[in-house]
Amino acid sequence: MEYGLTDKGFIVKPYEIIVQEEREAFQLAFGYDIDISDESIEGAYIKNQALKITLLWEILGKIYAITDVDDAYGIYLDRLVNLVNVQRYMSAATTVSVCLWGEEGTVIPKGHLLRLNQINGQSFKLKNVTTIGKASLLGFVLKVKDVIESHAYSFQLGQDTITYMADNQDDQVSIQAGFLSVLQDQFPDKYTMTNDKDGLKVYLTLGNEAFNIATDDTYLSFPLLGQYALYECTKRGVIIVPIGMLTNIVNSISGLKSAINYASGILGREIESDAELRSNLEERQKQTRSNEIAIRNEVLNLPGVTYARVYSNREDVVVNNRPPSSYETIVIGGDEQEIAKKIFEVGPAGIQAYGNIVITVVDDEGFNWNIGFSRPLEKYIWIKIKWGRNLEEDLPLDIAQSIKDSIMAWTVKHISVGVDFIRQKLFRPVYDINGIGFVDIKIASTENLTPPDENVYGEENINISEVEIALLDSSRISVAELLT
């Protein structure tokens, strides 16, 4: 029989064959009249040598086996599947979007603990230091400080302006109820709300995508804010977190009133076994890709990510500010460490992951990798509008605010990363307002919130690069009637 590397694979030579070969070789060298029985010194020596040779054959067999997916195990299996760009699913902890109700400015340190409201409930730790503020919320409490007749109470919710006009019969609670009605009309089923003397409490019915609020109305206040925060289970594996069950605050903090999850957790997982990896390898190998679309799709699947786009430079020179042989992933939302980790997992080897944010990712063997991606650079848009009347139509009571609201509503569907800001498109939302007969629009842009000079405003469209986004706000829209 043939042993070693054969057309059927590597065949390990068994001990019995090796002993026989060693006996024959010994007798050939020293004569056939020598006693090589098991009881003799020579026989014991031959069997000892055969045992050592057998161990070497077995080691060679194992080395050969670990190059076969069906026989490899542990780290050797990991290395094999990496050759076809497949990685073992490592264990992961359940993560939960939590609403931290507290006073504005309260700082919650990284590692702050919450516990499930269950017997022997599992603990969860805050992934990043978080400051309660108006920029990233899952809920808020709005309270009317003073009742002013005929005052248009308003605040900004994301890109929408929420307004309620008070009359002489209103009190604090009824004005808050008016806001409740407006929110229900504009965002049916999106928010859950309660209203009483302590304020109008508003929170996302499915609380996992943060929003922002703002106001310059001195008659409104936000005594409590529901800050978005991401908590991770202290134990890896499948830990189920039902809605409304992550509420027990382990570490009390001044200014933090309560915590609750309005969405179920993103389940963790156990480490993938060798058998699972082998059984799924063929399917995952066929689906493995490292092109732009595949990376984009993987990043979009991350919690909190609302936009992702991948651009690559496959040339040997700099193109669009990207280094040679690099790719750039532009992302809105999501946790930066998780984004970098995902890009590292699915991106092509040997190609630079470039961007205006660089995060260090540690691989399974402890090596550090600098992974780049980009957050869109904000280009602030400023608008000056002069309008004239159409006498055949009635004007709204607050024409300036109506124009602003119409423009802001238009931006929701027409503004995105890398989309040029076209001045002519603004005429549509303005002319949608009753009573407008003529309009003149001039626009400008800045890199920060410093207002531009008057002579900067013009009629030219504003170019938005692939890594920029036009940012509008009603406070940067000026509306004036063109008097004749």
C-alpha positions as CSV (number, residue, x, y, z in Angstrom):
1,M,0.0,0.0,0.0
2,E,1.1,3.5,-0.8
3,Y,1.7,5.9,2.1
4,G,2.3,9.6,2.4
5,L,1.0,12.0,-0.3
6,T,-1.1,10.1,-2.7
7,D,-3.9,10.9,-5.2
8,K,-6.3,10.0,-2.4
9,G,-4.7,12.4,0.0
10,F,-2.1,11.9,2.8
11,I,-2.1,8.3,4.1
12,V,-0.4,7.9,7.5
13,K,1.8,4.9,7.8
14,P,0.6,2.7,10.8
15,Y,2.9,1.7,13.7
16,E,2.8,-2.0,12.8
17,I,4.1,-1.4,9.3
18,I,6.9,0.9,10.7
19,V,8.0,-1.7,13.2
20,Q,8.2,-4.4,10.5
21,E,10.2,-2.0,8.2
22,E,12.6,-1.1,11.1
23,R,13.2,-4.8,11.9
24,E,14.0,-5.6,8.3
25,A,16.3,-2.6,8.0
26,F,18.1,-3.5,11.3
27,Q,18.6,-7.1,10.2
28,L,19.8,-6.0,6.8
29,A,22.4,-3.8,8.4
30,F,23.6,-6.1,11.3
31,G,22.7,-9.6,10.1
32,Y,19.8,-12.0,10.2
33,D,21.2,-14.0,13.1
34,I,20.7,-11.1,15.6
35,D,17.9,-11.5,18.1
36,I,15.3,-8.8,17.6
37,S,12.6,-10.3,19.7
38,D,10.6,-8.0,22.0
39,E,12.6,-9.4,25.0
40,S,16.0,-8.5,23.5
41,I,17.8,-5.1,23.8
42,E,17.8,-4.8,20.0
43,G,14.1,-5.5,19.7
44,A,13.3,-2.9,22.4
45,Y,15.4,-0.4,20.6
46,I,13.7,-1.1,17.2
47,K,10.2,-0.6,18.7
48,N,11.3,2.6,20.4
49,Q,12.6,4.0,17.2
50,A,9.4,2.9,15.4
51,L,7.3,4.7,18.0
52,K,9.2,8.0,17.3
53,I,8.8,7.6,13.6
54,T,5.1,6.9,14.0
55,L,4.7,10.1,16.0
56,L,6.3,12.0,13.1
57,W,3.9,10.4,10.6
58,E,1.0,11.4,12.7
59,I,2.2,15.0,13.0
60,L,2.5,15.1,9.2
61,G,-1.0,13.7,8.9
62,K,-2.4,16.4,11.2
63,I,-0.6,19.1,9.2
64,Y,-2.1,17.8,6.1
65,A,-5.6,17.5,7.7
66,I,-5.6,21.2,8.8
67,T,-5.4,22.2,5.2
68,D,-8.8,20.5,4.6
69,V,-11.9,22.3,5.7
70,D,-13.6,19.1,6.6
71,D,-10.9,18.1,9.0
72,A,-9.5,21.4,10.3
73,Y,-10.5,22.8,13.6
74,G,-10.2,25.9,15.7
75,I,-7.7,28.5,14.6
76,Y,-6.7,26.3,11.7
77,L,-10.2,26.3,10.3
78,D,-10.3,30.1,10.7
79,R,-7.2,30.5,8.6
80,L,-8.6,28.3,5.9
81,V,-11.9,30.1,5.5
82,N,-10.0,33.4,5.6
83,L,-8.5,32.4,2.3
84,V,-11.9,32.7,0.7
85,N,-12.7,35.9,2.7
86,V,-15.0,34.2,5.2
87,Q,-14.7,34.8,8.9
88,R,-16.1,32.9,11.8
89,Y,-19.0,34.7,13.6
90,M,-17.5,35.7,16.9
91,S,-19.6,35.9,20.0
92,A,-21.4,39.3,20.4
93,A,-23.3,41.0,23.2
94,T,-26.9,42.2,22.9
95,T,-27.1,46.0,22.4
96,V,-30.1,48.1,23.4
97,S,-31.2,51.7,22.5
98,V,-32.1,53.2,25.8
99,C,-33.9,56.5,26.6
100,L,-32.2,58.2,29.6
101,W,-34.7,60.7,31.1
102,G,-32.9,63.5,32.8
103,E,-32.0,67.2,33.0
104,E,-30.1,68.8,30.2
105,G,-26.4,68.8,30.7
106,T,-26.3,65.7,32.9
107,V,-23.2,63.6,32.0
108,I,-23.5,59.8,32.1
109,P,-20.0,58.2,32.2
110,K,-19.0,55.3,30.0
111,G,-19.7,52.0,31.6
112,H,-22.7,53.3,33.5
113,L,-24.8,50.2,34.5
114,L,-28.5,49.4,34.0
115,R,-30.1,46.0,34.9
116,L,-33.0,44.2,33.4
117,N,-36.2,44.4,35.5
118,Q,-36.2,40.7,36.1
119,I,-35.2,38.2,38.8
120,N,-31.4,37.9,38.4
121,G,-31.6,40.4,35.6
122,Q,-28.5,40.8,33.4
123,S,-26.5,44.0,33.6
124,F,-25.8,46.3,30.6
125,K,-23.1,49.0,30.4
126,L,-23.1,52.3,28.5
127,K,-20.8,52.1,25.5
128,N,-19.8,55.8,25.3
129,V,-19.9,58.8,27.6
130,T,-23.2,60.5,27.0
131,T,-24.3,64.1,27.9
132,I,-28.1,64.7,28.0
133,G,-28.9,67.4,25.4
134,K,-31.2,68.3,22.6
135,A,-29.1,66.9,19.7
136,S,-29.8,63.1,20.1
137,L,-33.1,62.3,21.7
138,L,-35.7,59.5,21.9
139,G,-38.1,61.7,23.8
140,F,-38.7,65.0,25.6
141,V,-41.0,66.8,28.0
142,L,-42.3,70.1,26.8
143,K,-43.8,72.6,29.2
144,V,-45.5,76.0,28.6
145,K,-43.9,78.5,31.0
146,D,-46.3,81.5,30.3
147,V,-49.6,81.8,28.5
148,I,-49.6,84.6,26.0
149,E,-52.7,85.3,23.9
150,S,-52.2,85.2,20.1
151,H,-48.6,84.0,20.5
152,A,-47.4,81.4,18.0
153,Y,-45.6,78.9,20.2
154,S,-43.1,76.9,18.2
155,F,-40.2,74.6,18.4
156,Q,-38.1,72.7,15.9
157,L,-38.4,68.9,15.7
158,G,-35.7,67.6,13.4
159,Q,-36.3,69.6,10.2
160,D,-39.9,70.3,11.0
161,T,-41.2,73.4,12.8
162,I,-44.1,72.6,15.2
163,T,-46.3,75.6,15.9
164,Y,-49.5,76.2,17.9
165,M,-51.3,79.6,18.0
166,A,-52.7,80.3,21.4
167,D,-56.1,82.0,21.9
168,N,-57.8,83.8,24.8
169,Q,-59.2,80.5,26.2
170,D,-56.0,78.6,26.3
171,D,-54.0,77.7,29.4
172,Q,-50.7,75.8,29.8
173,V,-52.3,72.3,29.5
174,S,-54.5,73.2,26.5
175,I,-51.5,74.7,24.6
176,Q,-49.6,71.5,25.3
177,A,-52.6,69.6,24.1
178,G,-52.5,71.7,20.9
179,F,-49.0,70.6,20.3
180,L,-50.0,67.0,20.9
181,S,-52.7,67.4,18.2
182,V,-50.2,68.9,15.8
183,L,-47.7,66.1,16.3
184,Q,-50.4,63.5,15.9
185,D,-51.4,65.0,12.6
186,Q,-47.9,65.4,11.2
187,F,-46.5,62.2,12.6
188,P,-49.3,59.6,12.9
189,D,-48.3,56.7,15.2
190,K,-44.6,57.8,15.3
191,Y,-44.8,59.3,18.8
192,T,-46.5,58.3,22.0
193,M,-47.7,61.2,24.1
194,T,-49.2,62.1,27.4
195,N,-50.2,65.6,28.6
196,D,-50.8,67.0,32.1
197,K,-49.7,69.9,34.3
198,D,-46.2,68.6,34.5
199,G,-45.8,68.9,30.7
200,L,-46.3,67.2,27.4
201,K,-44.3,64.0,27.3
202,V,-43.3,62.8,23.9
203,Y,-41.3,59.8,23.0
204,L,-40.8,57.6,19.9
205,T,-43.1,54.7,19.8
206,L,-40.3,52.6,18.4
207,G,-37.4,54.2,20.1
208,N,-34.2,53.4,18.2
209,E,-33.6,56.3,15.9
210,A,-32.6,59.6,17.6
211,F,-33.9,63.0,16.6
212,N,-33.1,66.6,17.7
213,I,-35.1,69.6,19.0
214,A,-34.5,73.3,19.3
215,T,-36.4,76.4,20.1
216,D,-35.9,80.2,20.6
217,D,-39.3,80.6,22.1
218,T,-38.8,81.9,25.6
219,Y,-42.3,80.8,26.7
220,L,-41.4,77.1,26.2
221,S,-39.1,74.9,28.3
222,F,-37.9,71.3,28.2
223,P,-37.6,70.3,31.9
224,L,-36.8,66.7,31.0
225,L,-35.0,65.2,27.9
226,G,-34.9,61.6,26.9
227,Q,-31.4,61.1,25.7
228,Y,-30.5,58.4,23.2
229,A,-27.9,56.0,24.6
230,L,-26.5,52.7,23.5
231,Y,-26.0,50.0,26.2
232,E,-24.3,46.7,25.7
233,C,-24.8,43.5,27.8
234,T,-21.9,42.7,30.1
235,K,-22.2,39.0,29.0
236,R,-21.8,37.9,25.4
237,G,-24.5,35.7,23.9
238,V,-28.2,35.6,23.2
239,I,-29.7,37.8,25.9
240,I,-33.3,38.8,25.1
241,V,-34.4,42.3,26.2
242,P,-38.1,42.9,25.9
243,I,-39.4,46.5,25.4
244,G,-39.7,48.4,28.6
245,M,-37.6,46.0,30.7
246,L,-34.2,47.7,30.9
247,T,-35.1,50.2,33.7
248,N,-33.2,49.5,36.8
249,I,-30.4,52.1,37.4
250,V,-27.5,50.5,39.2
251,N,-25.4,53.6,39.5
252,S,-27.4,56.7,40.6
253,I,-26.4,60.0,39.0
254,S,-27.6,63.4,39.9
255,G,-29.8,64.7,37.1
256,L,-30.7,61.2,35.8
257,K,-34.3,60.5,36.7
258,S,-35.1,57.2,34.9
259,A,-34.2,54.9,32.1
260,I,-36.2,52.7,29.7
261,N,-35.9,51.0,26.4
262,Y,-38.7,51.7,23.9
263,A,-37.3,49.1,21.5
264,S,-36.2,45.5,22.0
265,G,-32.5,44.8,22.0
266,I,-30.4,43.7,19.0
267,L,-29.7,40.1,20.0
268,G,-26.1,39.0,20.6
269,R,-24.9,35.6,19.6
270,E,-22.6,32.7,20.7
271,I,-19.4,32.1,18.9
272,E,-19.9,30.1,15.7
273,S,-18.9,26.4,16.2
274,D,-16.6,24.6,13.8
275,A,-19.5,22.5,12.6
276,E,-21.7,25.6,11.9
277,L,-18.8,27.3,10.1
278,R,-18.3,24.3,7.8
279,S,-21.9,23.8,7.0
280,N,-22.4,27.5,6.1
281,L,-19.1,28.0,4.4
282,E,-20.2,27.3,0.8
283,E,-23.2,29.7,1.0
284,R,-21.2,32.5,2.6
285,Q,-18.3,32.0,0.2
286,K,-20.6,32.5,-2.8
287,Q,-22.0,35.7,-1.2
288,T,-18.7,37.1,-0.2
289,R,-17.9,40.4,-2.0
290,S,-15.8,43.4,-1.2
291,N,-17.2,45.8,-3.7
292,E,-18.8,49.2,-3.0
293,I,-22.4,48.0,-2.9
294,A,-21.6,45.1,-0.6
295,I,-19.8,47.4,1.9
296,R,-22.6,49.9,1.8
297,N,-25.2,47.2,2.4
298,E,-23.3,45.8,5.4
299,V,-22.9,49.3,7.0
300,L,-26.6,50.1,6.4
301,N,-27.5,47.1,8.5
302,L,-25.8,48.6,11.6
303,P,-28.1,50.1,14.3
304,G,-28.7,53.8,13.9
305,V,-27.2,54.1,10.4
306,T,-29.6,56.1,8.1
307,Y,-27.3,56.7,5.1
308,A,-24.2,55.0,3.7
309,R,-22.4,55.3,0.3
310,V,-19.0,54.0,-0.8
311,Y,-16.7,55.6,-3.3
312,S,-13.5,54.1,-4.4
313,N,-10.3,55.3,-6.1
314,R,-8.8,52.5,-8.1
315,E,-6.2,54.7,-9.8
316,D,-2.6,55.3,-8.9
317,V,-3.1,59.0,-8.4
318,V,-5.2,61.1,-6.1
319,V,-8.8,61.4,-7.3
320,N,-11.5,63.6,-5.7
321,N,-9.1,64.0,-2.7
322,R,-9.0,60.2,-2.2
323,P,-5.5,58.6,-2.0
324,P,-4.5,56.0,-4.7
325,S,-6.0,52.6,-4.2
326,S,-8.5,53.6,-1.5
327,Y,-12.2,53.6,-0.8
328,E,-14.3,56.0,1.4
329,T,-17.5,55.1,3.1
330,I,-19.8,58.1,3.9
331,V,-22.1,57.4,6.8
332,I,-24.9,59.2,8.7
333,G,-25.8,57.8,12.1
334,G,-24.6,54.7,13.9
335,D,-21.8,54.0,16.4
336,E,-18.4,55.0,15.1
337,Q,-16.6,51.9,16.5
338,E,-19.2,49.6,15.1
339,I,-19.0,51.2,11.7
340,A,-15.2,50.9,11.6
341,K,-15.4,47.3,12.8
342,K,-17.8,46.4,10.0
343,I,-15.8,48.1,7.3
344,F,-12.7,46.2,8.5
345,E,-14.7,42.9,8.4
346,V,-16.1,43.3,4.9
347,G,-13.6,45.6,3.1
348,P,-11.0,44.4,0.7
349,A,-7.6,43.4,2.1
350,G,-4.6,45.6,1.2
351,I,-6.8,48.6,0.2
352,Q,-6.8,51.7,2.4
353,A,-10.1,52.5,4.1
354,Y,-10.0,56.3,3.9
355,G,-12.1,59.1,5.6
356,N,-12.2,62.1,7.8
357,I,-12.7,59.9,10.8
358,V,-10.1,57.2,11.7
359,I,-10.9,54.5,14.3
360,T,-8.5,51.8,15.5
361,V,-9.9,48.3,15.2
362,V,-8.2,45.3,16.9
363,D,-8.4,42.0,15.0
364,D,-8.8,38.5,16.5
365,E,-5.0,38.2,16.9
366,G,-4.5,41.5,18.7
367,F,-3.2,43.6,15.8
368,N,-4.3,47.2,15.4
369,W,-5.8,48.5,12.1
370,N,-6.6,52.1,11.4
371,I,-9.9,52.2,9.6
372,G,-11.2,55.4,8.0
373,F,-14.7,56.5,7.0
374,S,-16.4,59.9,6.7
375,R,-19.1,61.8,8.3
376,P,-20.7,64.3,5.8
377,L,-19.3,67.8,6.0
378,E,-22.1,70.2,6.7
379,K,-22.5,73.1,4.2
380,Y,-24.9,75.6,5.8
381,I,-27.4,77.1,3.4
382,W,-28.7,80.7,3.8
383,I,-31.8,81.9,1.9
384,K,-33.2,85.4,1.3
385,I,-36.7,85.5,-0.1
386,K,-38.7,88.5,-1.2
387,W,-42.3,87.9,-2.2
388,G,-45.1,89.9,-3.8
389,R,-48.9,89.3,-3.4
390,N,-51.4,87.6,-5.7
391,L,-54.5,89.7,-4.9
392,E,-56.8,86.9,-6.1
393,E,-55.8,84.6,-3.3
394,D,-55.9,84.9,0.5
395,L,-52.6,85.0,2.4
396,P,-52.0,82.8,5.5
397,L,-52.0,84.6,8.8
398,D,-48.2,84.2,9.2
399,I,-47.0,84.2,5.6
400,A,-43.2,84.3,6.5
401,Q,-43.6,81.2,8.8
402,S,-45.7,79.4,6.2
403,I,-43.0,79.9,3.5
404,K,-40.3,78.7,5.9
405,D,-42.4,75.6,6.9
406,S,-43.0,74.8,3.2
407,I,-39.3,75.0,2.4
408,M,-38.3,72.8,5.4
409,A,-40.9,70.2,4.4
410,W,-39.5,70.2,0.9
411,T,-36.0,69.5,2.2
412,V,-36.9,66.2,3.7
413,K,-37.3,64.5,0.3
414,H,-34.9,66.6,-1.7
415,I,-31.8,67.1,0.5
416,S,-29.2,64.3,0.8
417,V,-25.5,63.7,0.9
418,G,-23.7,64.7,-2.3
419,V,-26.9,66.3,-3.8
420,D,-26.3,69.8,-5.3
421,F,-28.5,72.5,-3.9
422,I,-30.5,73.8,-6.9
423,R,-31.9,77.3,-6.3
424,Q,-34.7,77.0,-8.9
425,K,-36.2,74.1,-7.0
426,L,-37.0,76.4,-4.1
427,F,-39.7,78.2,-6.1
428,R,-42.0,75.2,-6.0
429,P,-42.5,75.1,-2.2
430,V,-42.8,78.9,-2.1
431,Y,-45.4,79.1,-4.8
432,D,-47.3,76.3,-3.0
433,I,-48.3,79.0,-0.5
434,N,-51.6,80.7,-1.2
435,G,-51.4,84.4,-2.0
436,I,-47.9,84.4,-3.5
437,G,-47.8,86.1,-6.9
438,F,-44.1,86.9,-7.3
439,V,-40.9,85.6,-5.5
440,D,-37.2,86.4,-5.7
441,I,-34.8,84.0,-4.1
442,K,-31.1,84.3,-3.5
443,I,-28.9,81.8,-1.7
444,A,-25.5,81.5,-0.1
445,S,-23.5,78.9,1.7
446,T,-21.0,78.9,4.5
447,E,-18.8,76.3,6.2
448,N,-19.9,77.4,9.7
449,L,-22.8,79.3,11.3
450,T,-21.3,82.8,10.7
451,P,-23.8,84.6,8.5
452,P,-22.5,85.5,5.0
453,D,-22.1,89.1,3.7
454,E,-25.0,90.5,1.8
455,N,-23.0,90.6,-1.4
456,V,-22.4,86.8,-1.2
457,Y,-26.1,86.0,-1.9
458,G,-26.7,85.1,-5.5
459,E,-28.6,83.0,-8.0
460,E,-25.9,80.4,-8.6
461,N,-26.6,76.8,-7.6
462,I,-24.5,75.5,-4.7
463,N,-22.3,72.5,-5.5
464,I,-22.3,69.8,-2.9
465,S,-19.4,67.3,-3.0
466,E,-19.7,63.6,-2.4
467,V,-18.8,64.0,1.2
468,E,-21.0,67.1,1.9
469,I,-24.6,67.7,2.7
470,A,-26.6,70.9,2.4
471,L,-28.0,71.8,5.8
472,L,-31.1,74.1,6.0
473,D,-32.8,75.5,9.1
474,S,-35.7,77.9,9.3
475,S,-33.5,80.3,11.3
476,R,-31.3,80.8,8.2
477,I,-34.3,81.7,6.0
478,S,-35.1,85.4,5.7
479,V,-38.5,86.3,4.3
480,A,-39.6,89.8,3.4
481,E,-42.5,91.3,1.4
482,L,-41.6,93.1,-1.7
483,L,-43.5,96.4,-1.4
484,T,-44.5,98.3,-4.5
